[in-house]
Amino acid sequence: MVHFVAAAVAGIVIATFIAIPSLFATPEPGVYQFHFFERFFFVAIYFLPAYVVLGAPASYSIRKLVSRWPDFNTYSVNLFFYALAGGMAGIVVVLLFGQLQSLMDYIAVFVIGSVAAIFYFHIYLLTVSLWKRIKKPRPH
């Protein structure tokens, strides 16, 4: 459950960050510019499904994999696996739906996927921390 909540929060946060520059853009005459909500929904349409369909199951799998070896269940090992999974997910999506011309295009997609996965990982850590704080019984 926490994985899907983190995926939804990550999608909303990244859509907000990408839409914020439209608040400060000066309109040019005769040129249509996207407003905040238009840009927000356009980005959310693409990022929310990606985080929910790819991010949440991958996060669950990484957590299961890393939890088998308690000695390696550290921040840096988790960060490495999230970055690797995000990069590989980006490459798989491009191989299925797009066409890239050069090796640099594939490297760029790998890096973008890794950054998106690392962003999701940190949102997940924040969500787990808040989830534990909310679920913890308070003394009367």
N, C-alpha and C positions, 0 to 999 in steps of 0.2 A: 504494500500500500504506500509506503513512504517513497518508493522509487517512482511511482506514478505522480505523486504530489510534487516531488522534486522536478520531474520532467515538465509538469504544467507550469510550475513557478519559473523554471529556467527559460521556457519558451516565452512566457509573458515578460520576464525581465529583459531578455535579449531583444524582443520586439520593441519594448519601450526605449532601450538604449539606441536602437537603430532609428527610431522615429523622432527622437528628441531634436536632432539638427533641423528638422522641418519647422520647428517653432521659431527658430532664429533666422530663417532664410528670408531674404528680401525678394519679394516678387518682381519679376521682370515683365514689362508690358508685352502682351501677346504670347507669353510662354506659360503653359500650364504647369503648376508645381503641386506635388502631393502635399496635402495637409497632414497634420499629426495622425489623426485617426485612420486616414486612408493608408498611410505608410505602415502604421501599427498593424492594421488588419492584414495587409498584404504580406508583411513579414511573418505574422503569427500563423497565417494559413500554411506557410511552408515549414516553419520551425517547430510548432507544436506537434504536428504528426511525426516529424522526424525524431523529436525527443521522446515521444510516447512510444512509437513503434520500434525505434532502434535503441534509444538511450536507456529506457527503463529495463527491458529484458537483458541488455548487455551489462547494465549495472548489477542486476541481480546475479547474473552468471559470474561476473568478476568477483563479487562478494563471496559467492559460494566457493570459487576456486581459491581465493586468497585465504579464506577462513580455514581451509584444510591444513595449512602450514602456519601455525601461530607465530613462529619465529620470523616469518616474512610478512606478517600482517602489519606493515608500517605505512606511513603516509607516502613515502617515496615509491614503494613497490606498487601501491594502489594507483598513484599518479602515473607511473609507467604503464600499467595495464590499461588504464582509462585512455591515455594518449594513444597507445597502440590500437585499441579497439576503435576509437574515434577515427583515426587515420584509415584503418582498414574498412570501416563502414563507408567513409567517403569514397574510397577507391571502388568498392563494390557498387555503390549507387551510380557512380559515373560509368563504370563498365556496363551496367544494365541499361541506363537511360541516356547516356550522353556519349559524345565522341571528343576525345582530346587528341591533340596533334603531337605534342612533344613530351619528353620526360619531365621538363620543368612544369608543365600543366599538371601532371600526376603528382609531382612533389608539392605543388601549391594546394591541390585538393587534399593531400595527406595532411599537410600542416593545418589547413582550415578545419578539417575533421578532428584533428588532435586538439586544437584550441577549443572547439565547441564541446568536446568531451571533457576537457579539463575544467571548463566553465561549469558544465553539468555536475562534475564531481564536487566542486566547491559548493554549489547550490545544494547538492545532496548532503554534504557534511553539515551545512547550516540547518537544513530541514530536519535531519536526524537530531541535532542538538536541541532545536526548538520542540520537536516531537517528544523527546524525553522529558523536557522541562514541563510541557503541558500534561503529559501522562503521569508524572510523578505525584503521588498523593501528598497533600500538604497537611502538616500537623495542625490540630485545632488549638 
